Amino acid sequence: MVGGAGVIFVSLEKQVLTYYIVLNELCSNNVAEYHALIIGLQMASEMGIIEMEVNGDSKLIINQLLNIYEVKKEDLVPFLLAGATPTQTFRECDSESYPEERK
């Protein structure tokens, strides 16, 4: 069984681009969230986006990215570093968490 993660881009004109990333490894939800964040930031950079708002349904991941929460699990540190580095390439990059809609 493999996991996956989603990335959604919404332009100022409300155009929506949705991507689903298949992860070829078993991983925790937090690791999948970090993969989505990192891949989404890399994609935004490649698209030439210089200002963006990052939203995620993981309050933990977003607050770790904002340095509000400390990373307590050592296996997440490399993901945090990989996620924080691309944000420095954007002129503006705000982050915010929102609750995941459950069905």
mmCIF file of the C-alpha atoms, coordinates in Angstrom:
data_MODEL
# 
_entry.id   MODEL 
# 
loop_
_atom_site.group_PDB 
_atom_site.id 
_atom_site.type_symbol 
_atom_site.label_atom_id 
_atom_site.label_alt_id 
_atom_site.label_comp_id 
_atom_site.label_asym_id 
_atom_site.label_entity_id 
_atom_site.label_seq_id 
_atom_site.pdbx_PDB_ins_code 
_atom_site.Cartn_x 
_atom_site.Cartn_y 
_atom_site.Cartn_z 
_atom_site.occupancy 
_atom_site.B_iso_or_equiv 
_atom_site.pdbx_formal_charge 
_atom_site.auth_seq_id 
_atom_site.auth_comp_id 
_atom_site.auth_asym_id 
_atom_site.auth_atom_id 
_atom_site.pdbx_PDB_model_num 
ATOM 1   C CA . MET A 1 1   ? 0.000   0.000  0.000   1.00 0.00 ? 1   MET A CA 1 
ATOM 2   C CA . VAL A 1 2   ? 1.276   3.460  -0.871  1.00 0.00 ? 2   VAL A CA 1 
ATOM 3   C CA . GLY A 1 3   ? 0.187   6.862  0.347   1.00 0.00 ? 3   GLY A CA 1 
ATOM 4   C CA . GLY A 1 4   ? -0.623  10.052 -1.390  1.00 0.00 ? 4   GLY A CA 1 
ATOM 5   C CA . ALA A 1 5   ? -0.857  13.765 -0.913  1.00 0.00 ? 5   ALA A CA 1 
ATOM 6   C CA . GLY A 1 6   ? -2.658  16.573 -2.647  1.00 0.00 ? 6   GLY A CA 1 
ATOM 7   C CA . VAL A 1 7   ? -1.620  20.024 -3.770  1.00 0.00 ? 7   VAL A CA 1 
ATOM 8   C CA . ILE A 1 8   ? -4.130  22.642 -4.913  1.00 0.00 ? 8   ILE A CA 1 
ATOM 9   C CA . PHE A 1 9   ? -3.217  25.973 -6.489  1.00 0.00 ? 9   PHE A CA 1 
ATOM 10  C CA . VAL A 1 10  ? -5.856  28.721 -6.639  1.00 0.00 ? 10  VAL A CA 1 
ATOM 11  C CA . SER A 1 11  ? -4.976  31.848 -8.605  1.00 0.00 ? 11  SER A CA 1 
ATOM 12  C CA . LEU A 1 12  ? -6.188  35.346 -7.793  1.00 0.00 ? 12  LEU A CA 1 
ATOM 13  C CA . GLU A 1 13  ? -8.600  34.863 -10.709 1.00 0.00 ? 13  GLU A CA 1 
ATOM 14  C CA . LYS A 1 14  ? -9.971  31.742 -8.916  1.00 0.00 ? 14  LYS A CA 1 
ATOM 15  C CA . GLN A 1 15  ? -8.515  29.283 -11.431 1.00 0.00 ? 15  GLN A CA 1 
ATOM 16  C CA . VAL A 1 16  ? -7.898  25.950 -9.722  1.00 0.00 ? 16  VAL A CA 1 
ATOM 17  C CA . LEU A 1 17  ? -5.103  23.467 -10.466 1.00 0.00 ? 17  LEU A CA 1 
ATOM 18  C CA . THR A 1 18  ? -5.273  20.214 -8.509  1.00 0.00 ? 18  THR A CA 1 
ATOM 19  C CA . TYR A 1 19  ? -2.456  17.697 -8.242  1.00 0.00 ? 19  TYR A CA 1 
ATOM 20  C CA . TYR A 1 20  ? -2.319  14.344 -6.496  1.00 0.00 ? 20  TYR A CA 1 
ATOM 21  C CA . ILE A 1 21  ? 1.078   12.954 -5.621  1.00 0.00 ? 21  ILE A CA 1 
ATOM 22  C CA . VAL A 1 22  ? 1.559   9.215  -5.116  1.00 0.00 ? 22  VAL A CA 1 
ATOM 23  C CA . LEU A 1 23  ? 4.111   8.447  -2.422  1.00 0.00 ? 23  LEU A CA 1 
ATOM 24  C CA . ASN A 1 24  ? 5.954   5.200  -3.040  1.00 0.00 ? 24  ASN A CA 1 
ATOM 25  C CA . GLU A 1 25  ? 6.536   4.557  0.634   1.00 0.00 ? 25  GLU A CA 1 
ATOM 26  C CA . LEU A 1 26  ? 4.497   3.862  3.707   1.00 0.00 ? 26  LEU A CA 1 
ATOM 27  C CA . CYS A 1 27  ? 4.581   6.959  5.863   1.00 0.00 ? 27  CYS A CA 1 
ATOM 28  C CA . SER A 1 28  ? 2.733   8.775  8.601   1.00 0.00 ? 28  SER A CA 1 
ATOM 29  C CA . ASN A 1 29  ? 0.152   11.436 7.845   1.00 0.00 ? 29  ASN A CA 1 
ATOM 30  C CA . ASN A 1 30  ? 2.637   14.082 8.995   1.00 0.00 ? 30  ASN A CA 1 
ATOM 31  C CA . VAL A 1 31  ? 5.287   12.874 6.562   1.00 0.00 ? 31  VAL A CA 1 
ATOM 32  C CA . ALA A 1 32  ? 2.697   12.837 3.740   1.00 0.00 ? 32  ALA A CA 1 
ATOM 33  C CA . GLU A 1 33  ? 1.703   16.414 4.673   1.00 0.00 ? 33  GLU A CA 1 
ATOM 34  C CA . TYR A 1 34  ? 5.362   17.488 4.558   1.00 0.00 ? 34  TYR A CA 1 
ATOM 35  C CA . HIS A 1 35  ? 5.805   15.808 1.159   1.00 0.00 ? 35  HIS A CA 1 
ATOM 36  C CA . ALA A 1 36  ? 2.801   17.753 -0.169  1.00 0.00 ? 36  ALA A CA 1 
ATOM 37  C CA . LEU A 1 37  ? 4.172   21.002 1.264   1.00 0.00 ? 37  LEU A CA 1 
ATOM 38  C CA . ILE A 1 38  ? 7.649   20.515 -0.181  1.00 0.00 ? 38  ILE A CA 1 
ATOM 39  C CA . ILE A 1 39  ? 6.418   19.408 -3.607  1.00 0.00 ? 39  ILE A CA 1 
ATOM 40  C CA . GLY A 1 40  ? 3.854   22.218 -3.709  1.00 0.00 ? 40  GLY A CA 1 
ATOM 41  C CA . LEU A 1 41  ? 6.504   24.834 -2.873  1.00 0.00 ? 41  LEU A CA 1 
ATOM 42  C CA . GLN A 1 42  ? 8.849   23.407 -5.515  1.00 0.00 ? 42  GLN A CA 1 
ATOM 43  C CA . MET A 1 43  ? 6.049   23.470 -8.095  1.00 0.00 ? 43  MET A CA 1 
ATOM 44  C CA . ALA A 1 44  ? 5.151   27.072 -7.193  1.00 0.00 ? 44  ALA A CA 1 
ATOM 45  C CA . SER A 1 45  ? 8.771   28.103 -7.592  1.00 0.00 ? 45  SER A CA 1 
ATOM 46  C CA . GLU A 1 46  ? 9.007   26.384 -10.985 1.00 0.00 ? 46  GLU A CA 1 
ATOM 47  C CA . MET A 1 47  ? 5.797   28.172 -12.063 1.00 0.00 ? 47  MET A CA 1 
ATOM 48  C CA . GLY A 1 48  ? 7.423   31.503 -11.251 1.00 0.00 ? 48  GLY A CA 1 
ATOM 49  C CA . ILE A 1 49  ? 5.080   32.285 -8.368  1.00 0.00 ? 49  ILE A CA 1 
ATOM 50  C CA . ILE A 1 50  ? 6.661   34.900 -6.090  1.00 0.00 ? 50  ILE A CA 1 
ATOM 51  C CA . GLU A 1 51  ? 3.825   35.542 -3.625  1.00 0.00 ? 51  GLU A CA 1 
ATOM 52  C CA . MET A 1 52  ? 1.655   32.853 -2.126  1.00 0.00 ? 52  MET A CA 1 
ATOM 53  C CA . GLU A 1 53  ? -0.383  31.730 0.818   1.00 0.00 ? 53  GLU A CA 1 
ATOM 54  C CA . VAL A 1 54  ? 0.157   28.180 2.044   1.00 0.00 ? 54  VAL A CA 1 
ATOM 55  C CA . ASN A 1 55  ? -2.864  26.509 3.606   1.00 0.00 ? 55  ASN A CA 1 
ATOM 56  C CA . GLY A 1 56  ? -2.884  23.070 5.122   1.00 0.00 ? 56  GLY A CA 1 
ATOM 57  C CA . ASP A 1 57  ? -5.185  20.897 7.133   1.00 0.00 ? 57  ASP A CA 1 
ATOM 58  C CA . SER A 1 58  ? -2.375  19.938 9.514   1.00 0.00 ? 58  SER A CA 1 
ATOM 59  C CA . LYS A 1 59  ? -2.095  22.528 12.265  1.00 0.00 ? 59  LYS A CA 1 
ATOM 60  C CA . LEU A 1 60  ? 1.046   20.725 13.438  1.00 0.00 ? 60  LEU A CA 1 
ATOM 61  C CA . ILE A 1 61  ? 2.889   21.027 10.121  1.00 0.00 ? 61  ILE A CA 1 
ATOM 62  C CA . ILE A 1 62  ? 1.916   24.666 9.517   1.00 0.00 ? 62  ILE A CA 1 
ATOM 63  C CA . ASN A 1 63  ? 2.828   25.692 13.070  1.00 0.00 ? 63  ASN A CA 1 
ATOM 64  C CA . GLN A 1 64  ? 6.150   23.855 12.821  1.00 0.00 ? 64  GLN A CA 1 
ATOM 65  C CA . LEU A 1 65  ? 6.832   25.716 9.573   1.00 0.00 ? 65  LEU A CA 1 
ATOM 66  C CA . LEU A 1 66  ? 6.019   29.021 11.319  1.00 0.00 ? 66  LEU A CA 1 
ATOM 67  C CA . ASN A 1 67  ? 8.244   28.072 14.293  1.00 0.00 ? 67  ASN A CA 1 
ATOM 68  C CA . ILE A 1 68  ? 5.248   28.249 16.634  1.00 0.00 ? 68  ILE A CA 1 
ATOM 69  C CA . TYR A 1 69  ? 5.543   24.540 17.460  1.00 0.00 ? 69  TYR A CA 1 
ATOM 70  C CA . GLU A 1 70  ? 8.781   22.741 18.149  1.00 0.00 ? 70  GLU A CA 1 
ATOM 71  C CA . VAL A 1 71  ? 9.552   19.616 16.153  1.00 0.00 ? 71  VAL A CA 1 
ATOM 72  C CA . LYS A 1 72  ? 9.630   16.829 18.732  1.00 0.00 ? 72  LYS A CA 1 
ATOM 73  C CA . LYS A 1 73  ? 9.982   13.843 16.410  1.00 0.00 ? 73  LYS A CA 1 
ATOM 74  C CA . GLU A 1 74  ? 13.496  13.725 15.014  1.00 0.00 ? 74  GLU A CA 1 
ATOM 75  C CA . ASP A 1 75  ? 12.354  12.005 11.808  1.00 0.00 ? 75  ASP A CA 1 
ATOM 76  C CA . LEU A 1 76  ? 10.372  15.159 10.877  1.00 0.00 ? 76  LEU A CA 1 
ATOM 77  C CA . VAL A 1 77  ? 13.327  17.578 11.166  1.00 0.00 ? 77  VAL A CA 1 
ATOM 78  C CA . PRO A 1 78  ? 14.652  16.946 7.617   1.00 0.00 ? 78  PRO A CA 1 
ATOM 79  C CA . PHE A 1 79  ? 11.147  17.537 6.235   1.00 0.00 ? 79  PHE A CA 1 
ATOM 80  C CA . LEU A 1 80  ? 10.798  20.794 8.173   1.00 0.00 ? 80  LEU A CA 1 
ATOM 81  C CA . LEU A 1 81  ? 14.157  22.003 6.861   1.00 0.00 ? 81  LEU A CA 1 
ATOM 82  C CA . ALA A 1 82  ? 13.231  20.999 3.314   1.00 0.00 ? 82  ALA A CA 1 
ATOM 83  C CA . GLY A 1 83  ? 9.863   22.769 3.653   1.00 0.00 ? 83  GLY A CA 1 
ATOM 84  C CA . ALA A 1 84  ? 11.226  25.937 5.238   1.00 0.00 ? 84  ALA A CA 1 
ATOM 85  C CA . THR A 1 85  ? 14.035  26.495 2.726   1.00 0.00 ? 85  THR A CA 1 
ATOM 86  C CA . PRO A 1 86  ? 11.840  27.047 -0.374  1.00 0.00 ? 86  PRO A CA 1 
ATOM 87  C CA . THR A 1 87  ? 9.643   29.560 1.472   1.00 0.00 ? 87  THR A CA 1 
ATOM 88  C CA . GLN A 1 88  ? 12.650  31.871 1.595   1.00 0.00 ? 88  GLN A CA 1 
ATOM 89  C CA . THR A 1 89  ? 12.661  32.137 -2.224  1.00 0.00 ? 89  THR A CA 1 
ATOM 90  C CA . PHE A 1 90  ? 9.237   33.806 -2.317  1.00 0.00 ? 90  PHE A CA 1 
ATOM 91  C CA . ARG A 1 91  ? 8.729   37.534 -1.857  1.00 0.00 ? 91  ARG A CA 1 
ATOM 92  C CA . GLU A 1 92  ? 5.807   36.739 0.425   1.00 0.00 ? 92  GLU A CA 1 
ATOM 93  C CA . CYS A 1 93  ? 4.736   33.363 1.757   1.00 0.00 ? 93  CYS A CA 1 
ATOM 94  C CA . ASP A 1 94  ? 2.084   33.310 4.471   1.00 0.00 ? 94  ASP A CA 1 
ATOM 95  C CA . SER A 1 95  ? 0.988   30.059 6.072   1.00 0.00 ? 95  SER A CA 1 
ATOM 96  C CA . GLU A 1 96  ? -2.260  29.115 7.740   1.00 0.00 ? 96  GLU A CA 1 
ATOM 97  C CA . SER A 1 97  ? -3.947  25.924 8.875   1.00 0.00 ? 97  SER A CA 1 
ATOM 98  C CA . TYR A 1 98  ? -7.583  25.039 8.455   1.00 0.00 ? 98  TYR A CA 1 
ATOM 99  C CA . PRO A 1 99  ? -9.490  22.019 9.707   1.00 0.00 ? 99  PRO A CA 1 
ATOM 100 C CA . GLU A 1 100 ? -9.770  19.138 7.294   1.00 0.00 ? 100 GLU A CA 1 
ATOM 101 C CA . GLU A 1 101 ? -13.323 18.467 6.164   1.00 0.00 ? 101 GLU A CA 1 
ATOM 102 C CA . ARG A 1 102 ? -14.304 14.982 7.204   1.00 0.00 ? 102 ARG A CA 1 
ATOM 103 C CA . LYS A 1 103 ? -16.923 12.982 5.329   1.00 0.00 ? 103 LYS A CA 1 
# 
